[in-house]
Amino acid sequence: MNLSAQVQKRNGTVVPYDLSRITSAIMKALAATEEIPYDRMHLTASRAAVLTEQALLDKYQGTPEFTTSVEEIQDLVEQTLMA
């Protein structure tokens, strides 16, 4: 999906939304838990990131232009992984 959304970081700066950064963060978290085999981590992280992106789109009613926060994305990722 081609989002032109913005993300407000914890330090207050606003950066363009980047799905690969979400996927990377999920990969790091999965690696730290050691609960998923390494060969499945990327697929799991990619799926979770896409589901998180869909949750954002649902929240913002399908509008591809919005500003969200790192904390909101983190909450959605946690919800996605727990589902």
VMD Tcl script that draws the C-alpha trace (Angstrom):
set ca {
  {0.00 0.00 0.00}
  {1.31 3.44 -0.83}
  {0.82 5.58 2.26}
  {1.89 9.19 2.45}
  {1.42 9.15 6.21}
  {3.72 10.74 8.75}
  {5.01 9.34 12.04}
  {5.81 11.45 15.05}
  {8.83 9.98 16.79}
  {9.37 9.98 20.56}
  {11.64 13.03 20.30}
  {8.89 14.99 18.54}
  {10.28 14.93 15.03}
  {7.98 13.88 12.21}
  {9.23 11.47 9.54}
  {7.59 9.75 6.56}
  {5.84 6.47 7.27}
  {8.04 3.52 6.29}
  {6.70 -0.04 6.42}
  {10.23 -1.46 6.29}
  {11.10 0.24 9.57}
  {8.12 -1.44 11.23}
  {9.14 -4.80 9.77}
  {12.70 -4.30 10.99}
  {11.57 -3.41 14.52}
  {9.35 -6.49 14.65}
  {12.25 -8.66 13.44}
  {14.46 -7.33 16.24}
  {11.76 -8.02 18.82}
  {11.19 -11.55 17.51}
  {14.93 -12.25 17.55}
  {15.14 -11.07 21.16}
  {12.38 -13.44 22.28}
  {13.89 -16.45 20.48}
  {10.35 -17.92 20.27}
  {10.18 -18.12 16.47}
  {12.72 -19.99 14.35}
  {15.03 -17.66 12.47}
  {13.87 -18.91 9.07}
  {10.26 -17.86 9.87}
  {11.03 -14.49 11.46}
  {11.02 -12.40 8.30}
  {7.71 -13.83 7.08}
  {6.13 -13.37 10.52}
  {7.45 -9.81 10.82}
  {6.31 -8.91 7.29}
  {2.82 -10.24 7.89}
  {2.55 -8.46 11.24}
  {3.73 -5.19 9.67}
  {1.16 -5.44 6.87}
  {-1.61 -6.21 9.38}
  {-0.47 -3.23 11.46}
  {-0.61 -1.03 8.37}
  {-4.13 -2.27 7.66}
  {-5.14 -1.48 11.25}
  {-3.82 2.06 10.77}
  {-5.79 2.43 7.54}
  {-8.92 1.14 9.27}
  {-8.42 3.59 12.13}
  {-7.94 6.51 9.76}
  {-10.84 5.33 7.58}
  {-8.75 4.40 4.56}
  {-7.18 7.83 4.22}
  {-3.56 7.35 3.14}
  {-2.52 10.75 4.52}
  {-2.43 10.99 8.30}
  {0.00 11.51 11.18}
  {0.40 8.81 13.78}
  {2.89 8.22 16.57}
  {5.53 5.59 17.22}
  {3.60 4.67 20.37}
  {0.38 4.10 18.42}
  {2.21 1.90 15.91}
  {3.86 -0.03 18.73}
  {0.47 -0.64 20.37}
  {-0.99 -1.88 17.07}
  {1.99 -4.17 16.49}
  {1.56 -5.67 19.96}
  {-2.16 -6.22 19.34}
  {-1.39 -7.83 15.98}
  {1.22 -10.18 17.41}
  {-1.04 -11.17 20.31}
  {-3.99 -11.99 18.04}
}
mol new
graphics top color blue
foreach p $ca { graphics top sphere $p radius 0.5 }
foreach p [lrange $ca 0 end-1] q [lrange $ca 1 end] { graphics top cylinder $p $q radius 0.2 }
display resetview
